[in-house]
């Protein structure tokens, strides 16, 4: 069985894992020349983000442990600050 990386579904945004030159031009060829470098950077960042998601998806236990760790830190902050309002309002302040 070979190890293949899933590319994931394409949501119609022209970003199916191929760059503009590999996919036959796509959106980048219809952009003005001034926006093409920005679009290339955007596709690069989206590809890196998708790779990060693909690598982290199998690690369910570690993701849950990380989530529980963050919740535990928040609860400890509430205990040491002696109040829910103080902790939650400092995270989500109103104008």
Backbone torsions as a table, in degrees:
resi	resn	phi	psi	omega
1	UNK	NA	125.2	-177.2
2	UNK	-89.3	148.1	178.9
3	UNK	-87.1	111.3	178.5
4	UNK	-116.4	145.5	177.7
5	UNK	-93.5	123.6	179.0
6	UNK	-69.5	140.0	179.7
7	UNK	-89.3	-16.4	177.8
8	UNK	82.5	170.2	-178.2
9	UNK	-74.6	152.2	174.5
10	UNK	-95.1	129.6	-177.4
11	UNK	-101.1	22.7	175.3
12	UNK	77.8	14.7	-179.2
13	UNK	-101.7	11.9	176.8
14	UNK	76.9	10.2	-176.3
15	UNK	-117.5	73.6	-178.0
16	UNK	-102.0	30.2	178.4
17	UNK	93.2	-4.7	179.2
18	UNK	-109.2	146.4	175.2
19	UNK	-77.8	173.1	-177.5
20	UNK	-59.7	-36.5	-178.5
21	UNK	-74.2	-30.6	-179.4
22	UNK	-76.7	-31.2	-175.1
23	UNK	-92.0	12.7	177.2
24	UNK	86.2	25.1	178.4
25	UNK	105.7	-67.6	177.5
26	UNK	63.2	-144.8	-176.4
27	UNK	-70.1	-34.2	-175.0
28	UNK	-64.4	-29.1	179.6
29	UNK	-76.7	-20.9	179.1
30	UNK	-91.0	-6.8	178.7
31	UNK	-80.0	153.4	172.5
32	UNK	-62.7	149.7	-177.7
33	UNK	-55.6	-30.5	-178.7
34	UNK	-69.1	-26.2	-177.9
35	UNK	-94.2	-11.2	-176.7
36	UNK	-62.5	-40.9	176.8
37	UNK	-63.8	-37.4	178.7
38	UNK	-66.0	-40.0	179.1
39	UNK	-67.4	-37.7	177.8
40	UNK	-63.8	-40.5	177.7
41	UNK	-65.8	-40.9	178.3
42	UNK	-61.2	-46.2	-179.7
43	UNK	-66.0	-34.6	177.7
44	UNK	-64.9	-45.4	179.3
45	UNK	-65.2	-39.2	178.4
46	UNK	-66.5	-36.9	177.3
47	UNK	-64.9	-42.3	178.9
48	UNK	-65.4	-39.6	178.2
49	UNK	-63.8	-43.2	179.4
50	UNK	-64.4	-37.9	177.5
51	UNK	-65.8	-38.6	176.9
52	UNK	-62.1	-43.5	177.4
53	UNK	-63.7	-41.4	179.8
54	UNK	-64.0	-37.2	179.8
55	UNK	-73.6	-32.9	-175.6
56	UNK	-87.7	-16.8	-176.2
57	UNK	-58.4	-40.6	-178.9
58	UNK	-71.2	-15.9	-173.1
59	UNK	-92.5	63.2	-175.8
60	UNK	-64.0	-44.7	-178.1
61	UNK	-60.3	-45.6	-178.6
62	UNK	-66.2	-35.6	177.7
63	UNK	-66.6	-41.4	178.2
64	UNK	-67.3	-40.2	177.7
65	UNK	-63.1	-39.2	176.9
66	UNK	-64.5	-41.7	178.2
67	UNK	-64.0	-45.2	178.3
68	UNK	-63.5	-35.9	176.9
69	UNK	-63.1	-42.1	178.9
70	UNK	-65.9	-42.0	178.3
71	UNK	-64.6	-39.7	178.7
72	UNK	-62.9	-43.1	177.8
73	UNK	-61.9	-40.3	178.0
74	UNK	-64.1	-43.1	179.2
75	UNK	-65.7	-38.3	176.4
76	UNK	-64.2	-35.7	176.6
77	UNK	-63.8	-40.2	178.3
78	UNK	-64.3	-43.8	-178.6
79	UNK	-63.9	-46.8	-177.0
80	UNK	-74.2	-26.5	176.1
81	UNK	-84.1	-10.1	177.8
82	UNK	59.9	45.5	174.9
83	UNK	169.8	140.5	179.3
84	UNK	-73.6	-40.2	-176.4
85	UNK	-60.9	-45.3	-178.3
86	UNK	-61.2	-43.6	-178.4
87	UNK	-72.0	-46.9	-176.1
88	UNK	-73.7	-33.4	177.8
89	UNK	-71.8	-27.0	177.5
90	UNK	-73.9	-25.9	176.0
91	UNK	-81.7	-35.3	-176.6
92	UNK	-127.3	72.9	-176.4
93	UNK	-71.7	148.5	173.0
94	UNK	-93.8	163.4	-178.9
95	UNK	-65.8	NA	NA
